[in-house]
């Protein structure tokens, strides 16, 4: 019987799979109800990325729990902020905790505290359990990840396991707005780690991801000249005409077969019907699998805007890197192979590993920028419906297996003899 498919909250110790470590398996089962209690509390704390009070409060709650677990904890204000187009004036803080062991391994765990929801939304969708699903705002993206880190550390503490060298936990509160205040801290902390685990959900299948797309934004500005649209339109320079020309001539810049995508999604021009618009602007979403593709895209756009429909117009373009691409490394593949073996051989559950980027981007990419260790995304609890006000949930029968996996991966990385 496959434990991950057949067990529910009421599993008994007698159901220990033949290959599992009984003590870790029992600890994971025992931690499920505390996990759900923590998750409910986190979901009911409204922490939209732009809600500074909310993210500050949830950061303190997380910090208190990490401190109670024995971590050396600090709340770090976001002072080294990369100012993006939509960065709020105040960016939420980070929570950093370091757990010292007696070994040599260095492991980092990252998750984010913020959500995409607005204050008051929780009243429409409070935490609730229906069958094998736990619903709630941010429950999958990514408060399950925060709870999973907290209760994985609690498991290790209860097991008396300290053969690791150092476990560094970082919770940020600006992931949903491209981590402008935490990206540099993530990169700096990841530099000297043996392994970095990011706790986004791996979807309904719990897939581990070793590669993510880079995300960028392209901004196009056109300056024209206003005039009366009825009496003397020829005296003006129609910025809307020029913008339309520019967008049309850039429609072939995507190269989807190489993972490069440029899609214009937002545009504005004009304010009054009878005035030739003197200004127009547009934004595009850009995705790439390789950092050099973003540079090539920028070069191509700069070349395109030299060709103007209206010679008297002025056209400028700028690019903003939201997240770099993350490409699968050999170190990440080795770590993922260990995780796959643990799931399959010890729990009897298949674990999917994807090393090709599918279009999304996460904080794992900042961790992978300059690290010697392998970065694995998708360590979180299986779930679905991120950013869906009424349909976001996690699967209950994935909680204990994921707790087991995190604890076992710490052991496997810390003591080669415990590796599968």
N, C-alpha and C positions, 0 to 999 in steps of 0.2 A: 504494500500500500504506500503510495507517495504521500509523505507527510505534508508537504506544502499544498497538496491538492485536497487532502481529506481532512486535515485537522482544523478545528475551530478554536475559539477561546477556551473551550472546556477540555482540551487535550489532556491526557494523563501521562504520567511518567512511564507507564508501561508501553507507550507507543514509540519509544526511542528507536529510531532506525538502526539497523545493524552496524552501520559504519560510523555513526555519530559518537562524539565524546559525551558520555552520559552526563557528566557534571555541567558541561557547557550547554547541552541540550535542555537540561532541567532548569538551568539559570535563565535561559532564553524564554522558556515557557512562563516561568515565574515573573518575569519582567514585563510581560505583555499588558497586564492590567495597569500597573503603574505607568507604563508608556501611554496608554489611552487616557489616563487621568491627566498626565502632563500635556498631552496633545489637546485635550478639551480646553484646558486652561489657556494654552497658547493661541488656539483658534479664537477664543473669546476676547483676546487682547487685540484691538484693532490697530494694525501697524502698516498702513499704506506708506509707500516710500516717501511721500511728501508730507506725511503727518509726523512732524518732528517730535511732538509730545508722545505719540503712540509708539514710535520706534525707540525712543529713549526709555520708555517704561518697560517695553518687552526686553530691551537689552539688559536692564537692571535685573529683571526676573531671571533671565538666562544666566547672568553673572552670578547671582546668588546661588543658583543650583550647581553651577560649576565649582564654586567655592566650597559648597557643602560636600562635594565629591573629592575634595582635596587638591584641587587645581590652584596654581598661582595665577590669579585672575586680575585683569585690568580692563577697564572700559576706556577705549581709545577714541577721543573725538576726531571727527573727520576734518583735518586741517590742511592736508596735502591734496587738495581737490582739483581734478581735471575738469575744467569748465566746458561742458557740452551745451548744445543748443537748448536743452530742456532741463539743465541742472538747477534744482531749487537753491535759494539763497542759503538755507541751512540743510546740510546733509547729515543723516543720522550716524550714530557712533558704531564702532566695532566692539565686540567682546572677544578678548584673547585670553586663553587659558593654557598653561603648560603643566603637564603631569610628568613627574620624574619617576623613572624606574631604575632598576639595577643593571640593565643591559646596555646594548649599543644602538639598537634600531631607532630611527627617527621617522615618525609617522605624523602626517598632518590630516586633519579632518575639517572640511569647510561646509558651511550651510548658511542660508540667508534667512533673516528674521522678517523682512518686509514682504508685502503683498501688493497686488495691483488695485485692491479695492478701496472704496471711499468710506469715510467715517459714517456710521449708521447702517452700512450694508449688512453687518452681522445680524441685525434684527430680522433681516429677510431670510437668512440662511445660517442659523446657529448650528453648533456641533450636534450631530445625532448619529445613531447607529441603526442601520436597517439591514438585516440579514448579515451578509459578509462584507458590508460596506460601511465605512465611517465617512460622513459628509461634513462639510464646513468650509468656510472661506479660508483659502490658503492651506487647507489640510494636506493637499498633495504638493503644492508649490509655495512654500516648501517647509511648512511647519512640522511635517512628518520627519524631515531631515534633521531639524533641530532636536526633536524629541528622540530620534534614533541615536544621535551622537550622545546625548545626555544619558540615555539608558544603556547604551553600549559601555560607557565608562562606568556606570553603576554596576553593570554585570561583572566587569573586570575587577572592580573593587570587592564585590561580594565573593568572587572566586579567589580573592587574594593573589591575583595575577599581577606581577610587576617585572617580568623579564624583559620588557621593552626598555629602550633607553629614554626616549622622550616622546610624548604625544602632545602635539600642539593643536588646539582647537581654535578656529576663527569663525565667529558668526558676524556677518555684516548686515547692514540694514538699508542698502542702496542697490541691490542686485537688479531689481526690476527697472531701474533707470540707468542701467549700464555701469554700475559700480564706480561712479566718478570719484568717490572719496575713499574707496577701499582697494581699488585695483593695484595700486603700488605696494600696499601692505601685503596683499596676497602674494604678489610676485616675490617680494623680498623674503617673506617667511618660507615660501616654497623652495627657495634656491638650494638649501642644504638638506632637503628631506630625502629619505629613501623611497617613500611612497606618499602620494597625496590622494585622498579619497574625497570626492565631492558627492553630496547627498541629495542631489535632484532625484526625483523618481525616474525609474527606468521604464515607465509606462506599465501597461497591464501585464507584460511579459517579464518585467524586471530586468530589462536588457542593460548591460554595461556598455558604455560608450567610451571609445578611446580617441575619437576625433570629433571635432565640432566645427561648424562653419564660422568664418569671421563675419562680423556684421559691421556695416558702415552706413553712413548717410551722405548723400550728395545734395548740395544746396546750389540752386541756380537763381541768380538775380539779374533782372533786366531793368535798365533805366532808360526811359523814353522822354517824351515831352507832352504835356497836356495841351489841349485846345478844345474849342467848341465842336462837339461831334456833328452838329447840324450845319452851323454857319461856316466853319472853316476847318474841317478835319485834316486837310492837307498841310496845315500849319503845325500839326502835332506829329509825334513819333509814337506809334501805337505799340506799347510794351507788350500787350497781349498777343498781337500778331507775331512779334519777335519771339516771345516765349513759346508759342505754338510751333514756330519753325524750329526752334532749338530742340524741343522735345521730340518732334517727329524725326529729326535727323540723328537722334541718339537712340532710336528704337532698336537698332541692330547691335548695340554694344554688349548685350548679354551673350554669354557662351555657356549655355546650360550643360553641354556635354563635358565641360571642364569645371563645372560647379560655380561659374561666375554669373551672377544675376544682377541686373540693374533694372528696377521697376519704379517709374515715377508714380507717386501715390497721392501727393498733396500739391495743390496750386491755388494761387490767389492773384487777382488782378482787378483793378478798377474799384470805384466806390459809387459812381453816379452814372446813370444811363446816358446822359448827354455830354459826357466828358471823355475825350480820348485818354485812355489810361496811361499815366506817365511811369507807372511802376508795376512790375509783375515778378512773381517768385514761385519756385516749385521745389519740392523735396522728393528725393528718391530713396528707396531702400536698396542697399547693396549687400550682396553675399559673395564670399569667396572661400575657397579651400586652401589657398596659399597666400601668404602676405604679399608676395611679388605681384599677384594678380590685382590687388587693390592699387598698387602703384601704377601698373599698366593701365588700369581703368581711369585713374586720375589724369594720366598723360593723354589718353584718348579723348577725354572730355575737354581738356584744355585745347586740344587741336580742333575739335569740332566747333567750339564757340567762336573760332576765328572766322568761320563762314556765317555771316549775318544776312538776314533778309533785308533789314533796314540799316543802311550804313551809318546813320546818325544815332543809332541805339548803342548802349554800352552794356556788355554782357560779361558777368563774372561768375565763376564757379569755385566752390570750395568743398573739401571732403572732410568728414569727421569719422574717425575710427571709434566705433562703439565697443567692439570686442575683436581681438585678433583671432585668426583661425588656430585650431589645435589639430596637429597631425599625430597619428598614432606613432608612438616610439617603441623600440624594442623592450625597454624597461616596462612600459605599460602593458605590452603584450604578455610578458612573463608574469606580472602580477595578476592580470586578468585570467591567465591560464590556471594559476593557483586557486583563484576564487571559483572558477568553473569546476575544478576538480573537487573542491570542498563541497560545493552544492550537489554535484552529481554523486560522488562517492560516499559522502557522509550523510546527506539528507535524501538522496534519491530524486533530486529535483533538477531538471535541465536548466542550464543558465546560458542565455544567449549573449554573445559578445559581438559588438559592431565596431569595426575599425575604419568605417567610411562615414564621413560627415553627411548628415541628412538635411541640413539647412538651419538648424537651431544653433544658438550660441549660449555659453554659460561661463561662470567664473572660473571653471576648470582651465579655460584658455589662458587666463592671467597667471594661474599657477604654473602652467606649462611653458611660459615664455623663456624662463632661464633656470631650469632645475635639472639636477642629475637624476632625480627619481622618476618613477612612472606615475602618470596622472590617470586616474580612473573616475569617470563620471557615471552617475546612475546607481550609486550604492543605496539610494533611498528605497522606501517601501513602495511596492507596486501600486499604481493608481492611474487616474484618468481625470480629464476635465479641467486642467490648469486654466485659470482666468475665466472660468465659466461660473457666473454668479449662482446658478442653481444646480450645476452638475459636477462639481469637483468632489472627488472621493478617493479613498485608499481602500485596499483589500485587507481585511483583518487577518486572513490566513497567510499573509505575506510578512506579518510583523515579526513573529518568532523566528522564522528562517533568516530574516535579514539581521536580526540581533545576533543570531548564531554566527552568521557569515562575518559580521564586523569583528566580533570577538576572536573568531578563528583566524581571520586574516592578520590581526595584531600578533597572535601567537606564531603563525607561520612565518611572518616577516621578522620576528624577534628570535625565534628558535628554529633553526633549520630542521631539527628533529621532529617538529610538530607539523611541518609542511606536508601536504598530501602527496 
